[in-house]
Amino acid sequence: MGKKQKTNAVRILEQQKIDFELIEYELTGDKVDGVTVAGIIGYPAFVVYKTLLVTAGPQKNYVCIVPVDDELDLKAVAKVVGEKKVELLPVKDLLLTTGYIRGGCSPIGMKKLLPTVVDTSAENLDFIIVSGGRIGLQVKLSLSDLLAMTKGRVSTICK
């Protein structure tokens, strides 16, 4: 078997000498949701986080990192980022905006560093797991390292 191709997220974590663990998995079927991924990799859903992008218009995009079994509160996000209203970024715009595809969107290594908010539920965890930049790859790291890598902040953004 050939050498696995590294994603932008993995390259950046290695360059920055961040302590992280790669978790690879095989998807059976076409279900890409985070709760399914959490089950496959053997971690509880409350430590596995999904990366969602919201927009308030052209060039006003924001990254939201929330537990896979939770729902994003768009009104709370709008308030946190100082916008009147935000909506989920259309999936068709995801690759162009981030360089990643749906199901493999990592908050680390996007085309451009976007304002990032992590839900407060991550504050009491020893680690969180986020996408490693492709379907089949997750990254386990500390919240403080994730915040440093994304220049992110923590706020309540779940319903």
C-alpha positions, -999 to 999 in steps of 0.1 A, spaced: 0 0 0 13 34 -10 21 63 13 -11 82 23 -13 118 10 -11 144 38 -38 170 40 -32 207 46 -44 203 81 -19 176 89 10 194 72 3 226 92 0 207 125 34 190 118 50 223 108 38 240 140 49 210 161 15 207 176 8 175 197 -20 157 178 -31 122 170 -44 110 136 -74 88 136 -81 71 103 -113 52 95 -132 35 67 -166 46 58 -191 19 50 -219 32 29 -225 68 20 -233 82 54 -209 109 63 -225 125 94 -204 130 125 -224 108 148 -217 79 124 -180 88 123 -179 90 161 -193 55 163 -168 41 137 -138 56 155 -150 45 189 -153 79 207 -184 94 223 -202 120 201 -196 148 226 -158 148 219 -162 147 181 -168 181 166 -181 191 131 -169 221 112 -197 242 98 -194 274 78 -218 302 80 -220 334 59 -234 369 62 -228 377 26 -199 379 2 -165 378 20 -182 374 54 -177 338 62 -172 323 97 -162 289 109 -183 272 137 -170 241 155 -197 222 174 -203 187 187 -215 163 160 -247 155 180 -256 191 186 -273 218 165 -259 252 155 -278 282 168 -276 307 139 -289 336 160 -263 330 186 -235 328 160 -247 361 144 -245 378 177 -211 364 186 -196 374 152 -213 408 151 -237 402 122 -274 409 120 -280 375 104 -260 344 92 -270 313 73 -252 281 65 -228 284 36 -242 265 6 -224 231 2 -216 241 -34 -195 270 -21 -176 249 5 -147 237 -17 -141 271 -32 -142 289 2 -122 264 23 -103 240 0 -122 211 16 -153 191 8 -184 183 28 -175 156 53 -138 164 52 -138 201 62 -111 207 87 -110 240 107 -72 238 102 -55 246 69 -84 263 50 -75 284 20 -79 315 41 -79 319 79 -115 327 88 -130 339 121 -136 308 141 -158 301 171 -158 268 191 -188 260 212 -183 263 250 -190 226 254 -154 219 244 -140 239 274 -141 210 299 -127 183 276 -92 170 277 -92 169 239 -115 173 209 -116 155 176 -121 174 143 -118 165 107 -83 160 94 -91 175 60 -106 145 42 -133 119 47 -117 91 66 -93 112 87 -99 128 120 -74 148 143 -74 146 181 -59 176 198 -63 199 227 -88 228 226 -60 253 233 -40 240 203 -70 242 181 -77 278 192 -41 287 186 -41 271 151 -74 288 141 -70 321 161 -104 310 174 -125 318 204 -150 300 225 -187 310 228 -221 294 232 -232 287 196 -254 255 200 -291 254 206 
